[in-house]
Amino acid sequence: MSAQLFKLPLGDEVLPPLRVLYLSQDPALIRRQLAGETLQLKQVGPLRHDVSTDEITPVAILSHYDDTLGDFAHTGLRCAGEQPVGRRDLRQAGVQVLVGGRRYGKGSSREHSPTAEKLAGVQLVIAESFERIYRQNADNIGLFTSTDFGWVQRIERGERLTIDDLVRDRDALTASILRAGGLLRWGQQFLLSPPIASPTLPNSSGSEPLLANAEPQTFFEKILNRHRLPAPHTPMTPSPGDGLLVWADWRFIHEYYTGMADTLLRRALGNNFGLQRADQIVVFEDHSSYIDESAAHLQGGLVMQMKAMTQAQRDFAARHSLRMHRTLTDAEVLQDDGQNVAGISHAMMVEHYALPGQVVVGTDSHTTHSGALGCVAFGVGTTDMANAFVTGAVRIAWPECVQVKLEGQLQPGVTAKDLMLHLLATPFIRNGEGVGKVFEFTGTGIAQLSTDERATLTNMCAELGGLTGIVAPDTETVRYLKERRGLDYQIEDWMHSDDSAHFAHTLAVDLAALCPMVARPGDPGLGLALRDLTERIPIDIAYGGSCTAGKREDFDHYHAVLAWGLAQGLKIPPRVQVFLQYGTTAVRDYCIAKGYNQTFAALGVRILQPSCGACANCGPGSSTQVEQVTVSAINRNFPGRSGPGQVWLASPPTVMASALAGELLSFEDLQARFK
C-alpha cells in the first residue's frame, strides 16, 4: 500500500483549482466530465443515489491492494444501465472531488473502495449521506468526506478549503484521526506507547462495569459501556455521533483483507510487530474455494492473484500462530475425514465462538450475524482491523438505537427474509434514517423465531444501513447454545434493555400480516409483495446459500419445497440452473444426516461446499451474461454483485418454488397450481 494514504493531501489546505466529478444519473454527463469538461452542480441533474462499494470496487478486483487498485475506482458504477467509468478514467481525469447523492458507499466493509478513490487522486467526497463503514474507512486512510453541499459552491468559486474546514463538523476522535493522516498514525501516537489498558469487565455476580451509566440503557448500550476504553479525544459521557474505542472479545478477518492488513502494519511498524491477544483472533477462508470456477476472476485473469492473496493470509496466520478455518473445494471434501470445521466467517462465529454480551468485530459488513446471540457485532475495514490487531482497541461512533417491535407470528411459507425485505422497503429505511443505528428486535414475535431466523434479521441489518442488529438472549438462545455447541449457558440479569430505555425510533411490525416478498434487481430496498408483481419474470438461475440463507433452517425450507415438487412429479425446467451452497460444514453434515441431499440430487441441484460463493461473485451460481435473470436468497443485489445479470432477492422457499416453476413464484402459489 502506498505511503501516500497516510499523508494529509497538500499540507494544511486543499488548494484550488479542484477538479470535480459529479456522479450524475446521466452516464453521458459523467463521460463529458471525464473527458475534460467542467460542469457545475446545477447542470448535472439528479445525482446518483445508493452508490455501492460493489460499484466503486467490483469484487473481482479486490485481490489488488497496491497502487494498481486506483486504476479500478468506480469501474462498476452503473447509471441508466451503462457503466461510464473505465479503467484508469478517474485517475487520468485528475479528479480530486467526487459528489454523489444519498447513502454513498452502501454495501460491504471493503476498505478497497475509499482506498481506490484516494489512489486515483480523490481528496474529498461530498454526498447527501454516507454509509457508516464506508465513511469510517475513508476517515481511517485520511480521505475527507462531507455532507455539506455549501462546500460545492465554494469549490466552484475556486476558494481554498483548510483542514479546519474539513474536520469542523466531525466528532473529536474522527477530527484527531484525520489531522494525524489516518488511524494507524493516530494509533501509533496515542495507543501503542504505552499500550492501551483493557477495561475491568463485570462478572456474573453483577459488579459494576467500567464507565457505567446510571441512566436507563438499552441492551446494546450496556454491552458497549462494559467494553469502553478510556482514550484521548473520547468523552466520558457519550452522545450520539461521539467517537469511542472499545475492547473486542473477538476479532476475525478473511482472505480479502489479511494481506492488505499485513502490508499496512509492516509499513507502519516494520516486520516484527506483535498482535494483542492473538488467542481471540480468528482467520477464515470463505471467499476463495471456488475461484477456479469464478467467471469474473477467470475473465479478469485474476485467479493467480487470488491464490497469492489466500497464501498471504495463510502465511500471516502461521507467522502469528492464529487459529484458522479453511474452506473445502469439491475435490478436497472427498478426502475430508470429517474433522475440518469450515464455513462463512460470521456464520462460524455464531456456531463456535460468540456469546451473549460480547463484542465481536470482523472485516465483513455481515459480522452483524452474531447479534442473534445477543452480541454487539459489527463490521470494520482493513485499517480498523489492523489497528485492532496491534492495540486491541476498536473504533466506533456512539449510535442511536431503533426498536423493531415484532408482534404476532409469521404465516406458513413466510420467513425472516420476507420480514427484512419488508423493512428495507419502508420509507424510514429507504430515506437512509437507519444509517449507523442499532436495531434491537423485541416484542412477542421475536420469541417465535429460531436463532437461525434471528440471524437472518441481524445479518441483514447491514442492508438497513445499521451499525448492527441485536436480540436479547432468552430461552431460545439457551436452547441453541446447548443443542449446537453443547454449552450450559446461563443468561445474566443485566442482559436486556431497561423498561424506560430510550429508543430514537420504533418500527412496529405485525408478523401475521406479512407475505412472501421479493426485491427488484439493483438494490435490496426495492422490495414488493410477490402477489403485487404484475409481470411474469422467467428465471435462468436459482441460488440458495450465503451467510443469510445457508443455515440449517434455510435448508429445511429448500428441502421442503423440493421434496413436495418431487412428490408431485415436477422437474426443474432444463434452462434453469439451481445451486445450493452450505453456509458451514455443520449445515452440510446436518443435511446429509437428514437425507436432504438425496432429494437435491434427484432434481439435479448442484450442491456446493461452504463458501460465500455467488453472493460475492466468486463461484458457481453467479450470472455470466447481462440477459440472465437470477432469483437468489442472498442479502444484497447491487449492480454486478453476483455477476452481470439481474438478481431478484427472495426467501429460501420462494427461491426453490421459482426454480420448479421456472419463474418468480411463491411456494403457496406453486402449490395452488396443483390442487
ABEGO torsion letter per residue (X at the ends): XBAAAABBABEABBBOBBBBBBBBABAAAAAAAAAGBBBBAAAAEBBBBGBBAAAABBAAAAABABAAAAAABGAABBBGGBBABBBGAAAAAGBABBBBBBGBGBEBABAAAAAAAAAAGBABBBBABBBAAAAAAAAAAGBBBBABAAAAAAAAAGBBBBAAAAAAABBAAAAAAAAAGEAAAAAAAAAAOBBBBBBBBBBAAGBBBBGBBABBBBAAAAAAAAABBBBBGBBABBBBGBBBBBBBABBBBBAAAAAAAAAAAAAAAEAABBBBGAAABBBBBAAAAAAAABAAAAAAGAAAAAAAAAAAAAAAAAAAGBBBBBBBBAAAAAABAGABBBEBAAAAAAAAABBBGBBBBBBBAAAAAAAAAGBBBBBBBAAAAAAAAAAGBBBBBBBBBBBBBBBEBBBBGBBAAAAAAAAAABAAAAAGAABGBBBBBBEAAAAABBAAAAAAAAAAAAAAGBABBBBBBBAAAAAAAAAAAGBBBBBBAABBBBAABBBABBBBBBAAABBBBBBBBGBAABBBBAAABABBBBBABBBBEEAAAABAAAAAAAAAAAAAAAAAGBBBBAABBBBBBBABAAAAAAAAAAGAAAAAAAAGBBBBBBBAEAAAGAEBGBBABAABBBBBABABABBGAAEABBBBBBBAAAAAAAAAAGBBBBAAAAAAAAX
